[in-house]
Amino acid sequence: MSDMTEDTSTRFTTFITPSLKRFDLAITATNRFYGKKLITDLQSGKTAIIGPDDLEEEGYLEYTFKLTEEEAMELSQFLYLVVGTVNFTD
């Protein structure tokens, strides 16, 4: 069990892809999760812990956020810009 409080940074972003899919995201940076980011789709309420390795995993975004292959590709192009590299803190 764990119960911790931490100061975090959250970036709110909205964008529309070339296929006209709108994304409203909250991207939270924290010292937990080995430097990965908490990505929350504000429209669906779905949240995932995502780093560059997760973006390389085939079908991960489609499954996690219930997207089509095209929508997931467009989302991953954006997320590559914001997730950065993973930093191990432990």
N, C-alpha and C positions, 0 to 999 in steps of 0.2 A: 504494500500500500504506500501511497505517496500523496502528499498535499503540499504544493509549493506555490509561491507567488513570485512572478517575474515581470519585469518591465519588458514589453515587446514593442515592435514597430509594425504597424499595419498600413499597407498601401491599398487604396481602393481604386480600381480601374474599370472602365467600361470601354469596350471596342466592338466594332462590327466587322466581321470577316468579309472577304470577297464574295462568299456564298450567302451573305446577308444574315448570318447567325450572330446574334448579339450575346456578348458575354459581360456579365457584371461580376467582378471578382474581388475578393478580399485576400490579400497576400500578406501573411503574417510571418515576420522574421523573429526567431526565438533562439535561445542558446541550447535548447533541447533538440532532439531528433538529428544529431550529428550535422547540423548546419542546413538541413533540408528546410523547406518552407511549408507552412500550412496554407493550402490553396482552398478557398471556399467559393463555390459557385453560389452567389447570393440569390439567384432565381430558383434553384432547386434545393438549396440548403445542404448540398453534398460537400464534404470536406475530405481532402486527402493530404498526406505528407508526401511532398514531391521534391526530388532532386534530379540532377541530370541523368542518373542511371535509370530512374523510373520513366523518363521520357523516351529512353531507348527501348524499353520493354514493349514488345508488340501487343497491342490490344489493351494496354493499361488504362489509358485515358478513356477509351470507348467504354470499357467495363465500369470504371469508377464513376464517370460523370454521365453515363448513358448517352453517348454521342455516336453519330455516324463516323465512318472512317475519315471522311472529308472534314467534318467538324473537328475531330480529334487532331488531324494533321495541322489545321489552322490554329488550334489552341496551342499545340506543342511548339509551333514556330514562335508564338508570343512568349510562352513559358521559358524557352531556351534563353531568352533575353533577361529574364528576371530571377531565375533560380540560382544562377551562378554555379560555382564549384562548391563541393561539399567539404567542410572543414571539420576534422575530427577533434573534439575537445577533450576526450577522455584518454 
